[in-house]
């Protein structure tokens, strides 16, 4: 995928708002691939948390490199990318960002071939921050800083954390973009459409690993399980984020909303990349079919 390539004039140009959601955000890759396959050109992207990571890498023209890499990750590989700390969060976040910089390189946001904004939260000033200048991976690192999980990121004198605290699906930075359509991809959709591997793991009674014990959602464990502090915190944040997403999307309605069920994966399940990418592709295909019917 190369967003820098010239697009035929007949292709509709879209602006994309890519939402937050941990490993579920891998579905954004499938969404982007399906949009391109169906003839849409992406002119601008705003992303929060995992949406900022996928959107930023796409804006660099390196999404295929990231996709091939993440699809090779096994459970142990995910664990190796974690640099533990107990100051300001459980994870420093330097190891994963360093790995991605080595894999993909870095760039200044203002020099990217399409407009890109990463959304973060200034935790001290209690306000939303739109990062549309500076080093790309600085902006991504700030946007993915889930409170209590990732250490806050100090950038230009501000302590920045996950943009999902205030804007989980960032349509607002795209309002003034001159495009044909604004499309939002939310990872907080209605529950009940669990991915096949997740069902298989549950039915087989597999014991979760270290990351699973720390971050897994309650619905992924037997009903007799008594959730721990971090599990309850993760579930509470998911619930708040889902409700905030609905409120923000009602106030700033996109032309098309693509919803990925919020229970398809736990936050850390990046080793399920192929499955989650396909899920994003499938939901995007279905949403575009409905969108085309409304346009007739």
Residue, then its C-alpha position, 0 to 999 in steps of 0.5 A: x500500500x502506498x498512499x503517496x502514489x497519485x490516485x485516479x480522479x474518479x476514486x472517491x477520497x475518504x478521511x478515516x477516524x480509527x478508534x482505540x482498542x488494543x489488539x482489536x486495532x489490528x482490524x484497522x489493517x483489514x479495513x484499510x485493505x478493503x477500502x483500497x480494494x473497493x476503490x477508495x483513496x485515503x486522503x486523511x487519517x485521525x487515530x487514537x491509541x492503536x488507531x494512531x499506530x495503524x494510521x500513522x504507519x499507513x500514512x508512511x506507506x509501510x503498512x504492509x511491512x508492519x502487517x507481515x511482521x505482526x502476523x508472525x508474532x507468537x504469544x511469547x514474542x508479544x511477551x518479549x516486547x514488554x519492558x516492565x516497570x512500576x513507575x507510572x505504569x506497568x510497561x515503559x513502552x520504549x521497547x515496542x516503539x524502538x522495535x517499530x522504529x527499527x522495522x519501519x523507520x520514522x518521519x515527521x508528521x508534517x512531511x507525510x504524504x497525507x494528513x495525519x493526526x494522533x489524538x492523546x490526552x494531556x492528563x494534567x490539563x485534562x484536555x484532548x491534544x491533537x498531534x499533527x506535527x513532530x516525530x511520528x512515533x513520538x505522537x504514536x507513543x503518546x496516543x497509546x499510553x493507556x493509564x496504569x498500563x503504559x507510562x505517560x509520555x512526556x512531550x514538549x512539557x506535557x504528560x500525555x496519555x491515551x487519547x481514548x480517555x476523551x476521544x476514542x473514535x476521533x472524527x473531530x480532527x477530520x471535520x474540515x478535511x476536503x474529502x468525499x466521505x468521512x468514515x469511522x472505524x470503531x472497536x467498541x461495537x456491540x458484543x456477541x460476535x466472538x472470533x473463532x479462536x477465542x471460542x476454541x480457547x475458551x471451550x478447551x479450558x486453556x489456562x491464560x499466560x502471564x499477560x492473560x492473567x494481568x490483562x484478560x477480560x472477564x468474559x474470556x475466563x470461566x464464570x466462577x473466576x473472581x476477577x483481579x484488580x487489573x482485570x476489573x480496571x480493564x473491563x471498566x475502561x472498556x465500558x466507559x470507552x464504549x459509552x463515550x464512543x457512542x456519545x462522541x459519534x452521535x455528536x459528530x456523525x461520520x458518513x459511514x460507521x464501521x463497528x468491530x465488536x468490542x469482545x472479539x479480542x483481549x487487549x494483549x492478543x496481538x498474536x491473533x493478527x491474521x484473524x483480527x485483520x480478516x475480521x476488519x476486512x469482513x466488517x468493512x466489506x459488509x458496511x460498504x455494501x450497506x453504504x452503497x445501498x443507501x447511496x442508490 
